[in-house]
C-alpha cells in the first residue's frame, strides 16, 4: 500500500502527475480526488491495467519500465473503455 | 486486436473521406498521397472502398490542429499525443485529427504521416488498440518500413468487414514472438551497458538485472537504421560499442546511436569471403577476444589489435566439447559461456572445458 503522508521528492511528484494524467486519459482513472485512500487504490489498479495491456510486469507500482512507456509518443485514443 | 465496444463499424462498404486542411510540414500532394496510401492499407484486405470528397460532410473528416482544436479533446504540443480518431458513427464519428505541433515527415526523421494515418484510420474504421507490439494498432508510435499491417491487424479488421473479395497480394508482418513459447529460439544475445538484449525476428527483449520482467520492443523503434533481422551481436565494453551482424554486414552501436562509418562488411574482420552470415558472436572479457561462430566453425578476433588470430577457423566441437551442433546465439558471464541452440541453452565452463548445465532457451526470460 502506498502512503502519501510523506511529501514526494519533486521528480517523484512529476512522475506521479504524469502517471495520473496518462491513466486518466487512456485508462479511465476517475478525475478529481476522492479521498486519499480510495484514489491510491484506484491509481494502483489502473497502473496494473496499463501494465497488463503493455505486457509489463504487473506490479501496480510506477517502476522505471512503466514510466518509460508512459513517456513515449503515442496515439491519443484510450486503450480501454468507452 | 481489439474492437471498440459493440464492435462499431460502418454499415456501408463505401466510406467517404475529406481532407479539411493541411500541415505546412509537407507538400499538399504528399499529404494526399500519405492519406490515400493509408486508406489503401485497409481497403486491400477488406471490401471497403474510400471515396474522396472535396467539400461538405464526409464520413471521415481529416484535419490538423493544435492543443484545443474543437472537440474538447486537446492535443499537448510536441511529442506525447500525436493524433486521435473517433470510432465509426454519425457526426464526429470517424473523424481523424493530427497534432499540428508535431513535425510530420515522409521518412523516419520525425513522425511519419503515413504510419500515423494508417493507425488512426484503423480507429476510424472500428479498430481499437492492440496489445501486440508488432501490430499497427499498438498505441505507441514506432517507425517501420515495408508492409505496415501485422496478421493481428488483418484478423481484426476482417472480423468487422470480412476479406477483400479480390484480395491483393499482401505480406503481413508476423506477430510478436511469445517469450514463453516452448519452441522459441533466439537470433542473437548481447550485453548492452549492463542489460541483456535478446534479438528475435524484428523484436528484441531487454533484460535489466533489477527488472525481472523483460520488455519487448521493435528493433526499428530503437535503432531505425539497422535491419529487422539480426544474426549475431556482441558488446565490447571497453569501447562501449555493440556490434550487430546481419548477413555480410555489421553495424556498430553506441547506445542508441549508429557509429559513423558503418555498416561495414564482416570480411573486414578477417573472415573469409565465403562466409556470408555469422550465427553467433561473443566477447570474452577475460581474454579480450571475440569469438565468431559460423556453421560448425569459429574464429577468434583480437579486439586490442583489431586482427583475427591465426590458426582459425577451428571446429566448434573440438574446442567446446559437448557442443556438436550449430549455435544461434552466445553470451559470456563470469567464466561461463552460454550457447543457445533452438529451444535449449548450454552452460559451458571455460575452466572445466565442458557443458555443465542444459536449460531451456527462454529460461533467461523467466519462463
Interface residues (C-beta under 8 A of the other chain):
Chain A: X26 X53 X54 X55 X56 X57 X63 X64 X65 X69 X72 X73 X74 X75 X76 X77 X79 X82
Chain B: X5 X73 X75 X79 X80 X81 X82 X83 X84 X85 X99 X111 X116 X119 X120 X123 X128 X129 X131 X133 X139 X140 X141 X208 X211 X212 X213 X215 X216
